[in-house]
C-alpha cells in the first residue's frame, strides 16, 4: 500500500476562491455538498466553499489548481477544499514518493549534480516520514515552515530520477527515521541545536565542516544544500554527502 501525505498548498495567498480543471485528456469529479459533477477537456470550475476533487471512484487524478490571477500548478492526488478563517484551505493528498520528487524539484539548487539531488531526496523523505502531523488537520504546508513543494516533475527529469534512485531510503537514528533538516548555505560550518538556541530533538545535530563558505542563508542545521552540491561536483556519492552532514544517522530502507 502506498504511503500518503496531506499537504496544504497556496496558503500564502489566503485564497477565497480556487479554480480547478482536469489535466488534458483526464476527468475529475467534484463533490460539493449534495452536488456532484464531472469535468473533462478544458472545462474548469471555480470553488468558493468546501469541496472534494478526485478521479472516478475517488481515485487519485492529475488536475490543475489555481488561485485565479495569482498562481497555478499541476498536482497528482486528491484535493480537499476546506473553509478556514474566512478563506479556503487547499489540501492535496498524494503518494509520499510523489511528494519527495516534488520537493527535490523545488528545493535543489539550480544545476545541482545528481548525487546531491539524491541526498536531497533522502533528507526530504526522512522529514516527510518523521514529521507527519506538523499542522492541525493536515501533515505539511508547501512553505519553508515545512518544505517547498512544486508540481510533480516529469518522468526522466533530474528530480524524478533522484527520487526513484533512492526510493524508500531515509535517515534513521536509534532505529527511527529523523525529521532531517537542511538549509541553503551554512557558510562553511553547520551548527548544533544548542548553538542555534533550539530545543533538543530526537537526533543530535553536529557542527561539521562544509566545503563551501560564503554568505550564510538559512538556519545552518543539518545538510547544507550548497555544500552538498559542491561535494557532489568533487565526486562524493549521496551516501558520502549524508554521512558528512548526518554522521550519527544510518541510511536505511523504510518501505513505501
Rosetta silent file (secondary structure, phi, psi, omega in degrees, C-alpha in Angstrom):
SEQUENCE: XXXXXXXXXXXXXXXXXXXXXXXXXXXXXXXXXXXXXXXXXXXXXXXXXXXXXXXXXXXXXXXXXXXXXXXXXXXXXXXXXXXXXXXXXXXXXXXXXXXXXXXXXXXXXXXXXXXXXXXXXXXXXXXXXXXXXXXXXXXXXXXXXXXXXXXXXXXXXXXXXXXXXXXXXXXXXXXXXXXXXXXXXXXXXXXXXXXXXXXXXXXXXXXXXXXXXXXXXXXXXXXXXXXXXXXXXXXXXXXXXXXXXXXXXXXXXXXX
SCORE:     score description
SCORE:     0.000 S_00000001
   1 L     0.000  136.911 -179.382    0.000    0.000    0.000 S_00000001
   2 L   -71.553  141.605  173.723    1.293    3.454   -0.894 S_00000001
   3 L   -82.503  132.407 -176.968    2.159    5.841    1.937 S_00000001
   4 E  -113.018  150.618  172.568    0.176    9.072    1.643 S_00000001
   5 E  -130.251  152.367  177.199    0.790   12.594    2.941 S_00000001
   6 E  -111.787  127.146 -173.409   -1.554   15.580    3.160 S_00000001
   7 E  -130.836  123.769  175.427   -0.097   18.937    2.139 S_00000001
   8 E   -79.865  128.018 -177.580   -1.763   22.342    2.281 S_00000001
   9 E  -118.764  153.332  176.402   -0.886   24.370   -0.828 S_00000001
  10 L    66.090   15.506 -177.855   -1.202   28.052   -1.746 S_00000001
  11 H   -62.001  -29.098  179.273   -1.777   29.039    1.872 S_00000001
  12 H   -62.360  -20.239 -177.981    0.459   32.102    1.499 S_00000001
  13 H   -90.517   -6.570 -179.270   -2.147   33.548   -0.877 S_00000001
  14 L    44.865   58.048 -172.599   -5.033   33.256    1.627 S_00000001
  15 L   -68.344  145.341  170.333   -7.426   32.297   -1.183 S_00000001
  16 L  -111.328   -8.113  178.046  -11.154   32.948   -1.039 S_00000001
  17 L  -147.617  138.515  177.417  -11.646   31.343   -4.474 S_00000001
  18 E  -129.349  148.226  177.150   -9.916   28.448   -6.201 S_00000001
  19 E  -118.343  136.243 -178.989  -10.188   27.167   -9.760 S_00000001
  20 E  -131.101  144.875  175.576   -9.758   23.516  -10.687 S_00000001
  21 E  -150.925  156.620  179.333   -9.669   21.691  -14.028 S_00000001
  22 E   -73.536  157.471  169.956   -8.614   18.240  -15.219 S_00000001
  23 L   -66.604  156.745  179.688   -5.294   17.537  -16.852 S_00000001
  24 L   -51.633  129.405  179.502   -5.513   17.228  -20.648 S_00000001
  25 L    80.651    0.747 -177.034   -7.411   14.071  -21.549 S_00000001
  26 L  -104.604  176.813  178.786   -8.482   13.480  -17.958 S_00000001
  27 E  -135.174  133.933  173.202  -11.684   13.592  -15.941 S_00000001
  28 E  -120.122  151.444  177.292  -12.181   14.949  -12.431 S_00000001
  29 E  -113.859  127.277 -178.791  -15.139   14.533  -10.107 S_00000001
  30 E  -114.818  121.361  176.977  -16.102   17.478   -7.888 S_00000001
  31 E  -112.070  124.012  179.219  -18.329   16.919   -4.863 S_00000001
  32 E  -139.145  108.449 -174.340  -19.642   19.980   -3.061 S_00000001
  33 L    62.368 -127.053  178.405  -22.446   19.487   -0.563 S_00000001
  34 L   -87.994   -5.290 -175.983  -25.158   17.478   -2.306 S_00000001
  35 E   -90.106  139.144  173.746  -23.847   18.412   -5.739 S_00000001
  36 E  -139.622  131.262  178.946  -21.558   16.133   -7.775 S_00000001
  37 E  -145.537  156.392  176.854  -20.326   16.799  -11.273 S_00000001
  38 E  -106.210  142.767  173.772  -17.667   15.617  -13.689 S_00000001
  39 E  -122.992  138.038  174.878  -15.331   17.884  -15.627 S_00000001
  40 E  -143.722  171.262 -179.053  -13.310   16.868  -18.666 S_00000001
  41 L    66.019 -135.499 -177.658  -11.474   18.514  -21.513 S_00000001
  42 L   -95.864    8.009 -178.496  -10.800   22.222  -20.981 S_00000001
  43 L   -69.486  145.343  177.977  -13.718   22.777  -18.615 S_00000001
  44 E  -135.784  168.422 -179.710  -12.950   24.347  -15.251 S_00000001
  45 E  -144.318  135.221  175.879  -14.846   25.231  -12.105 S_00000001
  46 E   -96.787  135.129 -174.091  -14.369   27.976   -9.540 S_00000001
  47 E  -120.859  134.084  179.852  -14.935   26.976   -5.931 S_00000001
  48 L  -125.165   10.001 -179.890  -15.724   29.261   -3.003 S_00000001
  49 L  -149.872  179.039 -176.099  -16.736   26.660   -0.422 S_00000001
  50 L   -57.759  140.759 -179.083  -15.830   23.186    0.822 S_00000001
  51 E  -160.711  163.783  175.509  -15.408   20.555   -1.883 S_00000001
  52 E  -128.447  130.778 -178.557  -13.664   17.275   -2.725 S_00000001
  53 E  -121.049  123.431 -178.996  -11.909   16.699   -6.050 S_00000001
  54 E  -143.124 -179.594  164.879  -10.951   13.186   -7.165 S_00000001
  55 L   -85.057 -174.895  176.685  -10.900   10.915  -10.150 S_00000001
  56 H   -62.831  143.358 -178.681  -13.735    8.492  -10.788 S_00000001
  57 H    63.056   24.048  176.902  -14.405    6.173   -7.846 S_00000001
  58 H    75.996   11.911 -175.638  -12.406    8.502   -5.606 S_00000001
  59 L   -74.552  156.109  171.885   -9.108    7.628   -7.267 S_00000001
  60 L   -59.482  151.552 -175.119   -6.073    9.947   -7.404 S_00000001
  61 E  -152.427  154.199  173.296   -6.069   12.092  -10.526 S_00000001
  62 E   -83.729  132.700 -179.742   -3.999   14.704  -12.302 S_00000001
  63 E  -149.506  160.642  175.981   -5.532   18.146  -12.012 S_00000001
  64 E  -107.693  131.849  178.623   -4.672   21.818  -12.301 S_00000001
  65 E  -122.869  139.155  178.796   -5.327   24.074   -9.327 S_00000001
  66 E  -143.184  152.157  161.730   -5.065   27.847   -9.307 S_00000001
  67 E   -96.205  107.898 -170.622   -5.699   30.925   -7.240 S_00000001
  68 L   -49.796  128.904  177.954   -7.167   32.996  -10.089 S_00000001
  69 L    80.084    0.029 -175.618   -4.829   35.721  -11.235 S_00000001
  70 L  -126.121  -52.132 -175.228   -2.031   34.676   -8.839 S_00000001
  71 E  -157.261  148.215  172.994   -0.690   31.136   -9.190 S_00000001
  72 E  -142.593  150.112 -177.034   -1.457   27.836  -10.881 S_00000001
  73 E  -157.713  148.017  174.939    0.105   24.426  -10.527 S_00000001
  74 E   -90.917  146.012  178.215   -0.490   20.830  -11.592 S_00000001
  75 E  -137.890  162.307  170.764   -0.878   18.100   -8.978 S_00000001
  76 E  -129.828  118.280 -178.631   -1.453   14.358   -8.829 S_00000001
  77 E   156.295 -147.155  172.711   -3.614   13.071   -5.989 S_00000001
  78 E  -123.037  157.395 -174.701   -6.914   14.123   -4.488 S_00000001
  79 E  -125.719  129.648  171.217   -7.909   17.589   -3.332 S_00000001
  80 E  -116.430  128.260  176.171   -9.968   18.659   -0.336 S_00000001
  81 E  -107.182  124.857 -178.911  -11.016   22.283   -0.044 S_00000001
  82 E  -119.072  144.632  170.767  -11.971   23.424    3.429 S_00000001
  83 E   -74.493  135.824 -176.501  -13.423   26.675    4.696 S_00000001
  84 E  -157.865  122.226  172.526  -10.968   28.282    7.103 S_00000001
  85 L    50.338   44.249  178.384  -10.680   31.699    8.773 S_00000001
  86 L    79.647    3.675  178.462  -12.803   33.462    6.183 S_00000001
  87 E  -137.923 -149.562 -176.836  -10.998   31.835    3.274 S_00000001
  88 E  -129.699  144.903  168.407  -10.128   28.425    1.881 S_00000001
  89 E  -107.248  131.642  175.795   -7.566   25.735    2.580 S_00000001
  90 E  -108.052  112.020 -174.510   -6.476   23.580   -0.376 S_00000001
  91 E  -116.731  116.058 -179.399   -5.184   20.236    0.907 S_00000001
  92 E   -98.480  127.728  172.080   -3.686   17.763   -1.563 S_00000001
  93 E   -98.810  121.816 -176.299   -3.367   14.108   -0.582 S_00000001
  94 E  -139.872  160.141  172.816   -0.565   12.491   -2.556 S_00000001
  95 E   -59.532  137.100 -178.073    1.740    9.498   -2.570 S_00000001
  96 H   -57.891  -37.425 -179.229    4.796   10.218   -0.424 S_00000001
  97 H   -68.640  -33.102  173.103    7.186    9.428   -3.280 S_00000001
  98 H   -63.157  -41.349  177.862    5.390   11.964   -5.496 S_00000001
  99 H   -63.365  -41.122  178.769    5.889   14.480   -2.698 S_00000001
 100 H   -59.220  -49.264 -179.854    9.591   13.605   -2.465 S_00000001
 101 H   -60.832  -38.699 -179.887   10.124   14.209   -6.185 S_00000001
 102 H   -67.517  -38.268  177.483    8.197   17.483   -5.966 S_00000001
 103 H   -67.129  -43.830  178.717   10.305   18.668   -3.017 S_00000001
 104 H   -58.836  -42.030  178.878   13.555   17.763   -4.797 S_00000001
 105 H   -62.729  -36.687 -176.698   12.418   19.766   -7.822 S_00000001
 106 H   -83.216  -35.513 -169.611   11.613   22.771   -5.627 S_00000001
 107 H   -95.071  -25.105 -175.441   14.452   22.663   -3.126 S_00000001
 108 L   -68.225  138.453  176.976   17.553   21.620   -5.082 S_00000001
 109 L   -61.714  149.418  177.963   19.883   24.488   -6.101 S_00000001
 110 L   -55.289  134.282  178.327   19.930   25.240   -9.844 S_00000001
 111 L    73.798   13.081 -179.194   22.355   22.959  -11.649 S_00000001
 112 L   -61.798  136.754  177.912   22.801   20.674   -8.648 S_00000001
 113 L   -66.134  162.466 -175.070   24.563   17.397   -9.562 S_00000001
 114 H   -61.269  -40.425 -177.053   22.613   14.152   -9.383 S_00000001
 115 H   -65.062  -34.044  176.299   24.296   12.840   -6.225 S_00000001
 116 H   -73.793  -30.203  174.539   23.329   15.944   -4.262 S_00000001
 117 H   -67.945  -36.550  175.377   19.776   15.625   -5.583 S_00000001
 118 H   -63.651  -43.055  176.843   19.729   12.046   -4.318 S_00000001
 119 H   -59.714  -42.325  177.747   20.887   13.297   -0.914 S_00000001
 120 H   -61.034  -38.894  179.499   18.093   15.883   -1.023 S_00000001
 121 H   -63.277  -43.312  179.850   15.584   13.148   -1.804 S_00000001
 122 H   -65.345  -42.834  179.470   16.633   11.071    1.214 S_00000001
 123 H   -64.106  -45.361  179.750   16.524   14.100    3.507 S_00000001
 124 H   -61.783  -42.800  179.957   13.120   15.188    2.174 S_00000001
 125 H   -64.258  -41.849  178.821   11.708   11.682    2.563 S_00000001
 126 H   -58.446  -43.830  179.253   13.020   11.419    6.115 S_00000001
 127 H   -64.288  -42.973 -179.461   11.261   14.663    7.019 S_00000001
 128 H   -63.710  -32.853  179.510    8.003   13.548    5.385 S_00000001
 129 H   -76.674  -49.122 -168.970    8.071   10.300    7.356 S_00000001
 130 H   -84.244  -21.383 -174.708    9.154   11.597   10.755 S_00000001
 131 L  -108.135   20.141 -179.850    7.367   14.969   10.911 S_00000001
 132 L   -57.742  148.033 -179.073    3.858   13.933    9.863 S_00000001
 133 L    77.530   24.509 -178.579    1.060   15.853   11.569 S_00000001
 134 L   -65.099  -25.720  177.599    3.114   19.047   11.713 S_00000001
 135 E  -118.685  155.273  176.491   -0.117   21.029   11.259 S_00000001
 136 L   -74.291  120.389  176.950   -3.518   20.528   12.807 S_00000001
 137 L    93.295  -10.578  174.030   -5.745   18.760   10.294 S_00000001
 138 E  -159.598  168.351 -171.788   -3.034   18.029    7.710 S_00000001
 139 L   -81.113  -50.425 -170.246    0.589   16.932    7.642 S_00000001
 140 E  -142.185  164.494  168.233    2.567   19.697    5.938 S_00000001
 141 E  -112.352  175.289 -176.588    2.430   23.035    4.144 S_00000001
 142 L  -104.572   29.490  179.003    4.295   23.995    0.962 S_00000001
 143 L  -115.743 -177.988  179.537    6.404   26.779    2.510 S_00000001
 144 L   -66.264  -14.208  173.234    9.751   26.927    4.302 S_00000001
 145 L   -59.162  -34.884  175.560    7.920   26.147    7.540 S_00000001
 146 L  -115.691  -93.811  173.973    7.878   22.570    6.207 S_00000001
 147 L  -148.134  144.974  173.258    9.380   22.119    2.731 S_00000001
 148 L   -60.065  146.128  178.757    8.893   23.897   -0.581 S_00000001
 149 L  -139.629  132.274  174.517    6.681   21.915   -2.940 S_00000001
 150 L  -121.477 -172.564 -178.522    6.123   22.375   -6.638 S_00000001
 151 L   -69.992  155.759 -178.673    4.218   20.344   -9.195 S_00000001
 152 L   -57.750  129.084 -179.308    5.323   16.732   -9.728 S_00000001
 153 L   -70.680  156.520 -177.099    8.356   16.675  -12.044 S_00000001
 154 L   -69.415  154.094  173.422    8.161   14.852  -15.336 S_00000001
 155 L   -57.260  135.402 -179.792    9.342   11.283  -15.793 S_00000001
 156 L    88.352   -9.389  177.625   13.028   11.301  -16.652 S_00000001
 157 L   -71.366  162.929 -178.855   13.690   14.677  -15.028 S_00000001
 158 H   -60.693  -42.483 -179.481   16.616   15.026  -12.634 S_00000001
 159 H   -64.317  -42.372 -179.875   14.318   15.351   -9.620 S_00000001
 160 H   -66.800  -41.487  179.467   12.300   12.288  -10.567 S_00000001
 161 H   -64.928  -36.667  177.378   15.420   10.208  -11.219 S_00000001
 162 H   -65.168  -41.600  177.296   16.851   11.222   -7.836 S_00000001
 163 H   -64.169  -45.697 -177.527   13.640   10.164   -6.106 S_00000001
 164 H   -65.890  -37.362 -177.544   13.484    6.863   -7.968 S_00000001
 165 H   -69.544  -20.349 -177.820   17.137    6.038   -7.306 S_00000001
 166 L  -117.613   14.183 -172.091   16.623    6.441   -3.546 S_00000001
 167 L   -49.385  127.745  177.084   13.028    5.211   -3.245 S_00000001
 168 L    84.913   -7.781 -178.532   12.236    4.120    0.308 S_00000001
 169 E   -87.021  137.260  178.272   15.555    5.278    1.813 S_00000001
 170 E  -142.714  164.876  175.771   15.526    7.509    4.889 S_00000001
 171 E   -88.255  122.152 -178.300   17.896    8.697    7.598 S_00000001
 172 E  -114.980  145.157  174.192   17.435    6.676   10.786 S_00000001
 173 E  -139.652  130.256 -176.855   18.757    7.265   14.277 S_00000001
 174 L    54.717   36.034  175.220   18.201    4.866   17.182 S_00000001
 175 L    81.700    8.181 -177.963   16.054    2.762   14.869 S_00000001
 176 E  -133.908  146.073  174.417   13.661    5.534   13.818 S_00000001
 177 E   -62.314  147.212  178.501   13.516    7.978   10.880 S_00000001
 178 L  -108.267  149.180  175.534   14.529   11.521   11.756 S_00000001
 179 L   -78.509   76.968 -169.598   12.855   14.752   10.646 S_00000001
 180 L   -62.721  135.413 -178.288   16.043   15.699    8.803 S_00000001
 181 L  -105.692  158.146  177.821   16.775   19.422    8.499 S_00000001
 182 E  -159.299  159.576  175.646   18.670   21.348    5.825 S_00000001
 183 E  -147.992  172.659 -167.902   19.319   24.908    4.723 S_00000001
 184 L   -70.703  -47.550 -176.260   20.732   26.702    1.710 S_00000001
 185 E  -152.346  120.995 -177.107   24.258   27.709    2.816 S_00000001
 186 L   -86.818   -6.118 -179.522   25.969   27.146    6.165 S_00000001
 187 L    76.069   12.387  178.211   28.879   29.494    5.418 S_00000001
 188 L   112.623   -9.311  178.992   31.462   26.746    5.861 S_00000001
 189 E  -159.624  128.951  176.159   30.264   25.123    9.085 S_00000001
 190 L   -79.752  170.949 -176.964   26.922   23.775   10.250 S_00000001
 191 L  -117.586  157.480  169.412   25.627   24.372   13.776 S_00000001
 192 L   -82.816  166.303  176.433   24.407   22.265   16.653 S_00000001
 193 H   -62.741  -36.632  179.905   20.928   22.805   18.049 S_00000001
 194 H   -64.109  -42.863  178.292   22.476   24.338   21.146 S_00000001
 195 H   -62.059  -32.646  179.811   24.427   26.875   19.093 S_00000001
 196 H   -83.027   -9.064 -177.497   21.218   27.846   17.339 S_00000001
 197 L    76.725   22.332 -179.116   19.340   28.186   20.626 S_00000001
 198 L   -95.401  159.218  176.378   16.898   25.449   19.627 S_00000001
 199 L   -72.649  148.917  177.529   15.380   22.793   21.828 S_00000001
 200 L   -58.411  146.690  176.746   16.922   19.292   21.674 S_00000001
 201 L  -121.374 -178.861 -177.996   15.411   16.901   19.122 S_00000001
 202 L   -62.990  -30.408 -179.902   15.495   13.147   18.635 S_00000001
 203 L  -105.938  132.344 -179.714   18.657   13.465   16.520 S_00000001
 204 L   -83.777   91.985 -178.271   21.778   15.166   17.975 S_00000001
 205 L   -63.341  137.504 -177.266   22.780   17.531   15.179 S_00000001
 206 L  -107.504  154.398  169.256   26.539   18.079   14.945 S_00000001
 207 L   -85.592  119.379 -178.810   28.620   21.028   13.812 S_00000001
 208 L  -127.776  152.010  177.623   30.548   19.798   10.761 S_00000001
 209 E   -74.100  143.732 -177.663   32.904   21.441    8.319 S_00000001
 210 L  -123.302  143.830 -176.300   31.489   22.171    4.866 S_00000001
 211 L   -73.552   -2.726 -177.839   33.495   22.600    1.630 S_00000001
 212 L  -124.923  128.292  174.323   31.713   25.849    0.747 S_00000001
 213 L   -97.605 -139.313  177.958   31.899   29.131    2.612 S_00000001
 214 L    91.740 -166.586 -176.373   30.348   32.416    1.611 S_00000001
 215 L   -68.217  136.146  178.357   27.208   34.104    2.764 S_00000001
 216 L   -75.711  136.133  175.196   25.031   32.253    5.238 S_00000001
 217 E  -140.087  108.244 -179.514   21.489   31.506    4.097 S_00000001
 218 L   110.457 -172.827 -172.628   19.215   29.586    6.449 S_00000001
 219 L   -83.897  -10.188  175.013   19.488   28.083    9.914 S_00000001
 220 L    67.464   27.159  178.920   22.761   26.139    9.257 S_00000001
 221 L  -115.124  134.130  179.657   21.482   22.913   10.860 S_00000001
 222 L    81.569 -139.434 -175.247   21.738   19.539    9.130 S_00000001
 223 E   -78.530  131.785  170.510   22.567   19.387    5.430 S_00000001
 224 E   -88.714  117.220 -176.048   23.982   22.422    3.662 S_00000001
 225 H   -66.033  -38.851  178.089   22.484   22.327    0.175 S_00000001
 226 H   -66.424  -42.382  178.090   25.288   24.397   -1.354 S_00000001
 227 H   -65.588  -38.719  178.297   27.893   22.231    0.339 S_00000001
 228 H   -61.838  -42.392  179.169   26.152   19.040   -0.764 S_00000001
 229 H   -64.026  -39.731  179.466   26.199   20.231   -4.378 S_00000001
 230 H   -68.013  -40.510  176.325   29.910   21.061   -4.138 S_00000001
 231 H   -58.999  -41.808  179.094   30.703   17.672   -2.604 S_00000001
 232 H   -63.656  -39.695  178.601   28.869   16.013   -5.497 S_00000001
 233 H   -63.579  -28.771  179.969   30.862   18.055   -8.005 S_00000001
 234 L   -87.742    3.214  173.377   34.038   16.780   -6.323 S_00000001
 235 L   105.437    3.945  179.721   32.907   13.182   -6.745 S_00000001
 236 L   -74.074  144.974  174.333   31.114   12.352   -3.479 S_00000001
 237 L   -83.736  168.280  179.092   28.168    9.977   -3.577 S_00000001
 238 H   -63.102  -32.532  177.710   24.867   10.773   -1.914 S_00000001
 239 H   -67.065  -39.506  177.448   25.756    8.373    0.886 S_00000001
 240 H   -67.669  -38.169  177.448   29.034   10.206    1.498 S_00000001
 241 H   -61.966  -48.473 -179.651   27.239   13.556    1.464 S_00000001
 242 H   -66.027  -34.787  176.907   24.698   12.381    4.016 S_00000001
 243 H   -64.128  -30.916  177.806   27.466   10.815    6.102 S_00000001
 244 H   -69.282  -47.768 -171.488   29.171   14.208    6.296 S_00000001
 245 H   -89.989  -19.278  178.399   26.130   16.156    7.445 S_00000001
 246 L  -130.347   66.037 -169.448   24.374   13.434    9.486 S_00000001
 247 L   -65.506  -18.634 -179.163   27.303   11.441   10.918 S_00000001
 248 L   -98.296   -0.513 -175.342   25.250    9.592   13.548 S_00000001
 249 L   -99.759  153.219  174.943   22.446    8.542   11.203 S_00000001
 250 E  -109.152  143.008  176.159   22.096    5.394    9.102 S_00000001
 251 E   -92.365  110.456 -173.190   20.642    5.323    5.599 S_00000001
 252 E  -135.477  154.644  177.034   18.074    2.547    5.698 S_00000001
 253 E   -75.465  139.910  178.862   15.035    1.372    3.803 S_00000001
 254 L  -118.310    2.583 -173.029   11.665    2.149    5.293 S_00000001
 255 L    77.543 -178.018 -178.595    9.410    0.619    2.655 S_00000001
 256 L   -79.186    0.000    0.000    6.875    2.675    0.745 S_00000001
